[in-house]
């Protein structure tokens, strides 16, 4: 009985991971450097790096 519950949890977890992967492809876009530079002033950017990473380099402003 316990293995059935465990199998159900594993199947549910796999379904969630696959579903989220497919869902994110609809609204996430990967940009190359040229595309980013062409349009970054038109969007709000939020830098979520740690302070030490930020000190190594960041976009001015």
KABELMO-V252252 format. One line per field, one symbol per residue. ss: DSSP state (A for helix, B for strand, O for the rest). A space follows every 10 residues. Layout:
ss: ???
This chain:
ss: OAAAAAAAAA AAAAAAAAAA AAAAOOOOOO OOAAAAAAAA AAOOOOOOOO AAAAAOOOOO O
